């Protein structure tokens, strides 16, 4: 596949458009973009004109639109799509046809059929599509993976990931099945599954539950899964919308030692900790404060400028969706048996 390349030789700043002016764009992506000297916001889109103007004014661009076609005519290399899940499909396709490279929020789409078409259209139009799996970009997460690859903790036995928050039912799109595709699994479990693949290799089996434990809505407020890795060992995860005081950590168990990661999942700009416990050695701990979004953005920009497939590619998003669909299918079958 030949990707459309943006020349770094004449590029003073990497220009971004943002489609979708919700909380994640306003509180995470756009403030981070302002910190990056080689990045610039040039246009914003929202289907609500007043919202587009408010975000444009707040982050320094007069180019704000409620017409997506006119937005795509603006001067930018890539678009960050942070709209509701059900809008990812058409917005990605239209952006690809306009020749824009794409960083899309997770989950990539409502279903894997949509994701497959999105990837196909991006390939046909020679643009890159990446999925915003920010957790994998934290330096300590990457360090943990490096240690695993070096065999420091031996053959993998298990990887366990917990990602739990309290999100009471509201008018938020996440509680509408047609707009979100699902609840805690689709919103939080997508990160957990991506991290399981990141640490443990490809997943060949997945099973689990998706249920309503505390909040009775049309989407799940709790999901848990167990996976089998292709190389060795198993992965576990649980995610929920119903826990106010969760520890949220990653634990990686190997034959010769173990690794844990704290204050990475559901934390922003807080010092995270990586702990290593090896046979015959004292326990070691390393701490680092990092803006995961900054690393994500810079990695994506580098992939565009160097004509390389992004680290968290559209194919990663597709595999992720297929795994969630398989878990949902198995969970639904179990409920009816």
Secondary structure as GFF3:
##gff-version 3
##sequence-region A 1 337
A	DSSP	beta_strand	14	19	.	.	.	ID=ss1
A	DSSP	alpha_helix	23	24	.	.	.	ID=ss2
A	DSSP	pi_helix	25	29	.	.	.	ID=ss3
A	DSSP	alpha_helix	30	35	.	.	.	ID=ss4
A	DSSP	beta_strand	39	45	.	.	.	ID=ss5
A	DSSP	alpha_helix	49	58	.	.	.	ID=ss6
A	DSSP	beta_strand	64	65	.	.	.	ID=ss7
A	DSSP	alpha_helix	68	72	.	.	.	ID=ss8
A	DSSP	beta_strand	78	81	.	.	.	ID=ss9
A	DSSP	alpha_helix	85	97	.	.	.	ID=ss10
A	DSSP	beta_strand	101	104	.	.	.	ID=ss11
A	DSSP	alpha_helix	112	124	.	.	.	ID=ss12
A	DSSP	beta_strand	129	131	.	.	.	ID=ss13
A	DSSP	three_ten_helix	134	137	.	.	.	ID=ss14
A	DSSP	alpha_helix	139	149	.	.	.	ID=ss15
A	DSSP	beta_strand	156	164	.	.	.	ID=ss16
A	DSSP	three_ten_helix	173	175	.	.	.	ID=ss17
A	DSSP	alpha_helix	177	180	.	.	.	ID=ss18
A	DSSP	alpha_helix	184	184	.	.	.	ID=ss19
A	DSSP	pi_helix	185	189	.	.	.	ID=ss20
A	DSSP	alpha_helix	190	200	.	.	.	ID=ss21
A	DSSP	beta_strand	203	211	.	.	.	ID=ss22
A	DSSP	beta_strand	222	229	.	.	.	ID=ss23
A	DSSP	beta_strand	234	240	.	.	.	ID=ss24
A	DSSP	beta_strand	249	254	.	.	.	ID=ss25
A	DSSP	beta_strand	257	262	.	.	.	ID=ss26
A	DSSP	beta_strand	272	278	.	.	.	ID=ss27
A	DSSP	beta_strand	284	288	.	.	.	ID=ss28
A	DSSP	alpha_helix	292	305	.	.	.	ID=ss29
A	DSSP	alpha_helix	314	336	.	.	.	ID=ss30
###
